[in-house]
Amino acid sequence: MINTSFQRGVDIQSDTPHLLPWNATLNNYRKAFAQGEFLHALRNSLTVTLLTVAAALVLALLAAVALSRFRFRGRTGFVVTVLIVQMVPAEAMVISLFKVLDGWQLVNTALGLTLVYLVFVLPFTIWTLRGFVAGVPVELEEAAMVDGCSRFQAFRRITFPLMAPGLVATGTFAFIQAWNEFTFALVLMNKPENQTLPVWLQTFNEGAKGTDWGGVMAGSTLMAIPVIVFFLLVQSRMTEGLVAGAVKG
C-alpha cells in the first residue's frame, strides 16, 4: 500500500511489478489533501471512534462485573442475548436504524453515529471483558474486604488493576471496529462535511474514469497512521500492565 502510494499512475498500471517506487512522487498525497474534506473526515472519525470506545468500555465493564460477580434472575438469558446480537448482520438493520435516528434528529450527527457503533461494539466488549473479570479470583476481593475495604474499594484497588490489560486489549479492538466501519457512516452521514474517513476514501472512485488507485493508496496510508500510532501506544501500556500484574502477584 505504501509502495503504491508513491508510484505514478503509469507505473501502477504497468504489467511489470515494482518492489520499490523508483520514480517516486508525492502527487498522490497532494491529491488526497486536495480533496478538501480529509481534515474534516479525520476529525469526524476521531470524534466518533473515541466516543464509542469510551462509552463501550464503561458500559461493558459494568455489565461484565455484574455477570461475573453477581447472581441474578435472567443472567443466563442476558449472556445468550449478547451472543445472539453478535450474529445479526449489521446491514439488516440499516433502514430501521436510519428511521429511528431520523425521528430523533440524529442523522448527520456524531452522537447518532456513535450510538449506532455502540450498539454493535458493546456485545463484543461485554463478552471479552467478562472473561477478564472472571479470570481474577474473587477471593482476592474477599480478602481485601476482610482487611476493611468496601466492595467498591476492593474492586478499585485489586480487581481493576489486574484487568487493566484486558481493558486495553478490548479498547483496541473496539477502536479498530469503529474506525473502519463504512456502511452506517455512508448511510447516516450523507453530507460531505460529516463523512468519516472510510466514506471519504470512496471519493477516489471517479466513475467512468475508473479508480484513482494512487489516491486510494495514499488515502489508505493516511487513514492507517492514527490506528498504528494508537496501537503502538496501547501495546506499550498493555505490556506494562501485564508485567506489573505479574510482579504484584
C-alpha positions as CSV (number, residue, x, y, z in Angstrom):
1,M,0.0,0.0,0.0
2,I,2.8,2.4,0.9
3,N,4.8,1.5,-2.1
4,T,1.9,2.0,-4.5
5,S,1.0,5.4,-2.8
6,F,4.3,6.8,-4.1
7,Q,4.0,5.5,-7.6
8,R,2.8,7.3,-10.7
9,G,-0.4,6.1,-12.4
10,V,1.5,4.7,-15.3
11,D,3.7,2.6,-13.0
12,I,0.7,1.3,-11.0
13,Q,-1.0,0.2,-14.2
14,S,2.2,-1.4,-15.6
15,D,2.4,-5.1,-16.2
16,T,5.8,-5.1,-14.6
17,P,5.6,-5.0,-10.8
18,H,7.8,-2.6,-8.9
19,L,9.0,-3.6,-5.5
20,L,10.3,-0.1,-4.8
21,P,8.9,3.2,-6.2
22,W,12.0,4.2,-8.2
23,N,10.1,7.1,-9.8
24,A,8.6,8.2,-6.5
25,T,6.1,11.0,-6.5
26,L,4.1,12.9,-3.8
27,N,1.3,13.7,-6.2
28,N,-1.0,11.1,-4.8
29,Y,-0.7,12.6,-1.3
30,R,-1.2,16.1,-2.8
31,K,-4.4,14.8,-4.4
32,A,-5.5,13.3,-1.1
33,F,-5.1,16.6,0.7
34,A,-6.6,18.5,-2.2
35,Q,-9.8,16.6,-1.9
36,G,-10.7,19.2,0.7
37,E,-12.6,17.1,3.2
38,F,-9.7,15.0,4.5
39,L,-9.2,17.0,7.7
40,H,-13.0,17.2,8.3
41,A,-13.2,13.4,7.8
42,L,-10.3,12.8,10.1
43,R,-11.8,14.9,12.8
44,N,-15.2,13.2,12.4
45,S,-13.6,9.7,12.6
46,L,-11.6,10.5,15.7
47,T,-14.6,12.1,17.5
48,V,-16.9,9.2,16.8
49,T,-14.3,6.5,17.4
50,L,-13.1,7.9,20.7
51,L,-16.6,8.5,22.0
52,T,-17.6,4.9,21.0
53,V,-14.6,3.3,22.7
54,A,-15.0,5.4,25.9
55,A,-18.7,4.6,26.2
56,A,-18.3,0.9,25.3
57,L,-15.6,0.3,27.9
58,V,-17.5,2.0,30.7
59,L,-20.8,0.2,30.0
60,A,-19.1,-3.1,29.2
61,L,-17.1,-3.0,32.4
62,L,-20.2,-2.5,34.5
63,A,-22.0,-5.3,32.6
64,A,-19.0,-7.7,32.8
65,V,-18.6,-7.2,36.6
66,A,-22.4,-7.8,37.1
67,L,-22.3,-11.0,35.0
68,S,-19.1,-12.3,36.7
69,R,-19.6,-11.3,40.3
70,F,-23.3,-11.4,40.9
71,R,-26.1,-14.0,40.6
72,F,-29.4,-12.6,39.4
73,R,-32.5,-13.7,37.6
74,G,-32.1,-13.6,33.8
75,R,-28.3,-13.7,33.9
76,T,-28.0,-16.6,31.6
77,G,-30.6,-15.1,29.2
78,F,-28.7,-11.9,29.1
79,V,-25.5,-13.7,28.1
80,V,-27.3,-15.6,25.4
81,T,-28.8,-12.4,24.1
82,V,-25.3,-10.8,23.9
83,L,-24.2,-13.8,21.7
84,I,-27.4,-13.6,19.5
85,V,-26.9,-9.8,18.9
86,Q,-23.4,-10.5,17.6
87,M,-24.9,-12.9,15.0
88,V,-27.3,-10.3,13.5
89,P,-25.9,-8.9,10.2
90,A,-25.5,-5.1,10.6
91,E,-26.8,-4.5,7.1
92,A,-30.2,-6.0,8.1
93,M,-30.7,-3.1,10.5
94,V,-29.7,-0.1,8.3
95,I,-33.2,1.0,7.3
96,S,-34.7,0.6,10.8
97,L,-31.8,2.4,12.5
98,F,-31.9,5.2,10.0
99,K,-35.7,5.8,10.6
100,V,-35.1,5.8,14.4
101,L,-32.2,8.2,14.3
102,D,-34.1,10.4,11.8
103,G,-37.0,10.6,14.2
104,W,-34.6,11.6,16.9
105,Q,-33.0,14.2,14.6
106,L,-29.6,12.5,15.0
107,V,-28.9,11.8,11.3
108,N,-25.7,13.6,10.2
109,T,-24.5,14.0,13.9
110,A,-21.5,12.4,15.7
111,L,-23.8,11.4,18.5
112,G,-26.1,9.5,16.3
113,L,-23.3,7.6,14.6
114,T,-21.7,6.9,18.0
115,L,-24.9,5.4,19.3
116,V,-25.1,3.1,16.3
117,Y,-21.5,2.0,16.6
118,L,-22.0,1.4,20.3
119,V,-24.9,-1.0,19.6
120,F,-22.6,-3.2,17.6
121,V,-19.4,-2.8,19.6
122,L,-20.9,-3.3,23.0
123,P,-21.8,-7.0,22.8
124,F,-18.2,-7.9,21.8
125,T,-16.7,-5.7,24.6
126,I,-19.0,-7.2,27.2
127,W,-18.2,-10.7,26.2
128,T,-14.5,-10.1,26.1
129,L,-14.3,-8.2,29.4
130,R,-16.5,-10.8,31.1
131,G,-13.7,-13.3,30.6
132,F,-11.1,-10.9,32.0
133,V,-13.2,-10.2,35.1
134,A,-13.9,-13.8,35.7
135,G,-10.2,-14.6,35.4
136,V,-9.5,-12.5,38.5
137,P,-10.1,-14.7,41.6
138,V,-13.0,-13.4,43.7
139,E,-11.0,-14.5,46.8
140,L,-8.7,-11.5,46.3
141,E,-11.7,-9.1,46.7
142,E,-12.9,-11.1,49.7
143,A,-9.5,-10.9,51.3
144,A,-9.5,-7.1,50.8
145,M,-12.9,-6.8,52.3
146,V,-11.8,-8.8,55.3
147,D,-9.0,-6.2,55.7
148,G,-11.5,-3.4,55.9
149,C,-12.2,-2.4,52.2
150,S,-15.7,-1.9,50.9
151,R,-16.7,-3.9,47.9
152,F,-16.1,-0.8,45.7
153,Q,-12.7,-0.2,47.2
154,A,-11.7,-3.9,46.8
155,F,-12.7,-3.7,43.1
156,R,-10.9,-0.5,42.5
157,R,-7.7,-1.5,44.3
158,I,-7.5,-5.2,43.5
159,T,-9.6,-6.3,40.5
160,F,-9.4,-3.2,38.3
161,P,-5.5,-3.0,38.2
162,L,-5.3,-6.7,37.3
163,M,-7.8,-6.5,34.5
164,A,-6.4,-3.2,33.1
165,P,-4.6,-5.2,30.2
166,G,-8.0,-6.6,29.3
167,L,-9.5,-3.1,29.1
168,V,-6.6,-2.0,26.8
169,A,-6.9,-5.0,24.5
170,T,-10.7,-4.7,24.3
171,G,-10.5,-1.0,23.7
172,T,-8.1,-1.6,20.8
173,F,-10.5,-4.0,19.1
174,A,-13.4,-1.6,19.6
175,F,-11.2,1.3,18.2
176,I,-10.5,-0.7,15.0
177,Q,-14.1,-1.7,14.6
178,A,-15.4,1.8,14.9
179,W,-12.6,3.4,12.8
180,N,-13.0,1.1,9.8
181,E,-16.8,0.9,9.7
182,F,-18.2,2.0,6.3
183,T,-21.9,1.1,5.8
184,F,-23.5,3.0,8.6
185,A,-21.2,6.0,8.1
186,L,-22.2,6.1,4.4
187,V,-26.0,6.0,5.2
188,L,-26.2,8.2,8.3
189,M,-23.5,10.8,7.4
190,N,-24.6,11.7,3.9
191,K,-23.3,15.3,4.0
192,P,-19.8,15.8,2.7
193,E,-18.7,17.8,5.8
194,N,-19.9,15.0,8.1
195,Q,-18.4,12.0,6.4
196,T,-15.8,9.8,8.1
197,L,-12.5,8.6,6.6
198,P,-13.8,5.3,5.1
199,V,-16.6,7.2,3.3
200,W,-14.1,9.9,2.2
201,L,-11.9,7.3,0.7
202,Q,-14.5,6.4,-2.0
203,T,-14.2,9.9,-3.5
204,F,-11.2,8.5,-5.4
205,N,-13.7,6.4,-7.4
206,E,-14.1,8.7,-10.4
207,G,-17.0,6.8,-12.1
208,A,-16.5,6.3,-15.8
209,K,-12.8,7.4,-15.5
210,G,-12.1,4.5,-13.2
211,T,-10.5,4.4,-9.8
212,D,-7.5,6.6,-8.9
213,W,-5.5,3.8,-7.2
214,G,-2.6,6.1,-6.3
215,G,-5.0,8.3,-4.5
216,V,-6.7,5.3,-2.8
217,M,-3.4,4.0,-1.6
218,A,-2.3,7.4,-0.3
219,G,-5.6,8.0,1.4
220,S,-5.4,4.5,2.9
221,T,-1.9,5.1,4.2
222,L,-3.0,8.4,5.9
223,M,-6.1,6.6,7.3
224,A,-3.9,3.8,8.8
225,I,-1.5,6.1,10.6
226,P,-3.7,7.0,13.5
227,V,-4.6,3.3,14.1
228,I,-0.9,2.3,14.0
229,V,0.1,5.1,16.4
230,F,-2.8,4.2,18.8
231,F,-1.9,0.5,18.7
232,L,1.8,1.2,19.4
233,L,0.9,3.4,22.4
234,V,-1.6,0.8,23.7
235,Q,0.8,-2.1,23.1
236,S,3.4,-0.5,25.4
237,R,0.8,0.2,28.1
238,M,-0.5,-3.4,27.7
239,T,3.0,-4.8,28.3
240,E,3.5,-2.6,31.3
241,G,0.1,-3.7,32.7
242,L,0.9,-7.4,32.2
243,V,4.4,-7.1,33.9
244,A,3.0,-5.0,36.8
245,G,0.3,-7.6,37.4
246,A,2.8,-10.4,37.4
247,V,5.1,-8.6,39.9
248,K,2.2,-7.8,42.2
249,G,1.0,-11.4,42.0
